[in-house]
């Protein structure tokens, strides 16, 4: 892909490194929280999910730089990270036995039909929010070769210090020839609770100055970066026209951004979505087909899209193939419980080429 000069695999120890928070998602399935008495536990995190997907499905060498708490819940999270084939690079925290620091809990049900999913948080005294510049030896990590560095808006919203850590990592990545990506992942609840003393757009604008590949939908771009645009609730969710117009504003303000991509999703009901995606590269764009999704669990679809797209770029595939791999993998993620992939590369490639759900014998 000519827009990005990606380090050859043989010159790197890692294909992909992300920095972000690790969380435990408490999932009661279709039962509303007030009536639930049991939960499935999924280890997750917006930045981690991409690393896990790239390792498990796409066979890439990935790592996550994050906070780890030395207590039983931390042991569970650490084991889950290992099981997905992701290397953990941790700043370790001791648990005080009462108040923390903690691995954050994200409470997220699946909804059903006309009843939408519900998400809320318990991120009190979260270890990841305590991370700050200097906690990781980025210089030694990047000197060994890292092809791609990634972070996101969820981690950046946790405290006043996490965005500074993201910027520190991005500067080190660029100095050592790594591609830098960022998923805006704008979460109003997190930014409202964040004690940063600054507007979200002021923080995110500083981060985007260091980004090559930007991920985010029109709402992310408008709310996260403070860009003007049409009413995000009035336009068709599958029409890329206004999104592409907003991208032009992004490129005009941040010419360092060479690639912008997002999923396009129109929600008919909790379990039936129309799904597409768009990829913009230096003034040209590609649009994925629209498919009907029968959704089991929608959480993680965007991270699945990011992983497939990044895989295609790391492999040097053409833009159409990169987009379709992201589109297909994101769609498949919505058919599994949890936030990370259970797909095989063969399944992703088959769907990307237009495969169907006919039984495989």
N, C-alpha and C positions, 0 to 999 in steps of 0.2 A: 504494500500500500504506500504509494509515493508520498502521501501527506505526512507520514510518520517514518522516521529512520529508527527501526527497531534493532536492538542489539542482537547479533546472532546467538543462538542457543548455546553453542559450544564455548562462548566467551563468558557465560554467566553460571553462577551457582544456583540462582533462583530464576524461574520464569516470572514470578509474581509475588509481590509483598504488599500486604495491606496493613494499615494501622487503624485500630478501632476497638470498640468495646465488645466483650462477650456477655451474653445474657442467657437466661433460662426462660423460655416461653412456656407458660402454663396454659394448656389447651384443654378445655372441657368438651371439645367437639361441638355438637349441635345443641347442647344443653345450656341454657342461660346461666350466668354465673351465680345468681341468687338461688338456683336450684341444684347446682353441681355439687357432688360429693367425691368426685375423682377427676384427675387430670392426667393427660399425657404431657411429658416434659420434653421439649425440643431445645437443644443448644443452638443458639442463633446469634445474630448481630449483623446489621446491614453490610458492614465491611467484611466481616468474617465469611458470610455466606458466599460471596464471590470467590474467595480463596478456596473454600470447601468444594464448591461446584467445579472449579477449574481442576482441582486435584482428583476428585472422585470420578467425574464423568470424562474429563478431557485429558487426564494423565499428565498434568503439568506439575512442576515442582513449585509449591507455594508455601507461604509462611504468613503468620499473623503476629504483629507486634501489639501486645495488649497487656492488660492488668490481670493478675491472677492472685486469688486469695487462698491462703493455706488453711483450708478447712474442708469438710466433706463435700460441700457443694462445688468447691473449686476442683476437687479431685474428679468429680463427675464431668465437669466441663472440660478439664484438661484431657481426660480419657476420650471424650467425644471428639475433640479436635484431632487427637492422634488417630482415631479410627477413620477419620475422613482423609487421612494422608496429608494433613497440614502440619507444618513445623510450628511449634509455639515458641515465640520469643517474648519472654514475660518480664515485667516489673512485678515483683512479688510483694504482697502485703500480708502482714500478720493479722489474724482475726482476734478481736479483744474478748471474745466469748459472749458478748452481749449486743453491741450496737454495730459492729462491723470493723473495717470496711466490708462491703457486701458484693457478691455477684448480683447484678440487677435482675429483677423479675419483671417480665412483660406478660400481662394477662391478655390473651387474645383468643376469642372463640371463633367458630367457623360460620355462625349464622345459618340460615336455611331459607330458601325461597324468597319471600318478600321481607324476611327479617335479616337485616344486614349484620356483618361481623362487628364485634365490639372490641376495642383495644384500649387498655389503660395500663398504667405503669406503677411499679414500686421501685424507684431508682434512688431511694434515700441512702445517703452515705455510700454511694457506688464507687468501687475501687477505680473503675475506668475514668471517672470524672476527676480523680486525683492525679492522673497522668499529666506530665508537664515536659517542656523542653529539657533535654539532658538525660531523660530516663532511659533512652536507648542509644547505643553507640552506632548511629547511622553511618558514620564514616567507614567503620570496619565492615559493616554489613554490605554497603554498596561497593566497596573496593573489591569484593569477591564477585561482583557482577549480579545485577538485578535488572531484568529486562523491562519490568513494568511495576510501577508503584501506584497504590490506590488508597483512597480514603473517601469519607462521605459526610453529609450534613447531619446525620444522626449523632455520630461521635463528636462532631464540631459543636453541637448544641448542648453538650453536657456540662461545660464549665467555662470559665474564662481562660483556662490554660490549655484545654484540648485543641482549640484552633491553632494556638501557637506551636504545639507539637506537630500538627499536620503540616504547617508551613515549614517548620524545621526539616521534616522528612522530605517534603517536596523540593526544597532547595538542595538537599543532599542528593536526591534522586537525579535532578536535572544536571548537577555538577558532574555526575558519573555516567551520564548518557542514558538514563532510564526514561521511558515514557511515563507521564504522570496523568492519571485519571481521577475524576472526582464525581461522585453521585450526589447531587444536591439533596435528594431525599428530604424535602422540607416537611418538618413535623411541627405544627403550630403549638401543640401541647408542650413539647420539649423546649422550644424557644421561649414560650411564655414563662416557664419555670426556671429557665437558665439565669444564673446570677452573673451575667457578663458585663453589665453596665453599658452595653452597646446594642444598637439595632442589629438584627440578624443580617440584613443586607450589607451593613458596614463590614461585618466579619467575613461573610461569604465573598464579597467583592475582593478582599485582600487575598483570599485563598485562590480564587479563579485566575488571578494574575500569574500563577505558576502552573496552570493546567494546560495539557495538550488535548485531552479527550474529556468532554463534559457530558454527563448523563443526567437526564431530568426531563420531566414533562413540562407542559406550558405553565401549569400552576407552580411548579418548582422554580421556573425561570422568573415568573412574575413576582411571586411572594418571596422567594429566596434572594433574588438579586435586585428587587425593587424596580423591575422593568415595566413600562406601561404596555398596555395591550388590550384587546377586546375582552369582554366579560367571559371568563373561563367556563362559566356555567351555561352560557347560551349557545355556544357553537357545538357542532357535532364533535363527539370525542374521537371520531375516526377520520375527520378531515384534517390533514396536516397543514393546511394553508396558513392559518394564523400562527401555528407553531413555527413554521419555516420563516414567517415574517419576524417573529421574536428572535429566532436564531441570528438573523441579519443584524439585529441590535447587539446581540452578544458579541458577534465577530467584530463589529465596528468598535466596540468598547474594549474588547480583549482580543486583539489580533493574534495573540499566542494560541488561542483555542482553534485547533484545526479540524476537530471532529466533534459533532454533537449528535446524540441519539436518544431515542425514547421509545417506550411502548405506547401504543394507542389502544384504549380499552373503553368499550361502551357496555355498561352494566345493565342487562335486562332484568336479571334477578341475581341473588347471591350465587346461584349455581349455574347461571347461563350468561356468558359474556361473549361479546364480539371482540376479537383480538387482532391487532396488527402492530406495526412498528415502522419507524422512519429513521433513516440515517442520512446525516448531512456531512459532507466533506468538502471544505473550501469552495462553497458556492454550488456544488452539485448535490442532488439528493436522490435517495432510493426509497421506495415504499414497499413494504412486505404485503402479501395478500391478506385478506381478512378471513379469519376462520371463526367458527362457532366453537366456544369452549364449554364443555360440561365440567364445571369447577368443583373439585372436592375440597380444596383448601387454597385460597388465593394468596396467602402470605408467602413471599419469596419469589413471586413470578418476575418482578423487576430485576432482582439480583440474578435470577436464572438467565434472563435476557442479557444482562451485562456480561456474565461469564461466557456465554456462547459467542457474543460479539467479540470480546477480547481474545478468545481462543482463535477465532478466524483471523484477527489482525496479527496475532503472534505467529500464526502459520503463514502469513503473507498472502492470504486468499483475496480474491477480488471483493469489492464492497458489497455486491449483491449476495455473495455467498456468506460473508460475515454477518450481514443483516439477517439472512434466513436462518443461520445457525442460532443466533440469539433469539429470534422469534420462535423457533421450534423448541429450543430448550426451555425458554420461559413458559411456553404453553404446557410442556410436559410437567414442569414443577407443580403446576396447579392441580395435577391429577394425583399427587401424593400427599400423605399427611406430613406435617412439619415444614420446615423452611428451606431445607437443602435437598440436593438432588438424589434421586434413586434411578436416574436414567443412565443408559449406556450410550456411548458415542455413536454406535450403529443406529440406535433408535432415533437419536437427534438428527443424524444425517438423512435417515429415511423420511422423517417428517418434513425436514427442510426441503426435500426434493418433491414433496407433495404426497407422501405416503398416507394411507388411511388407517382406520382402526379395525380393519378386518382381522379376524383371529389368525394368529401365527401358529402353524402346526409343524 
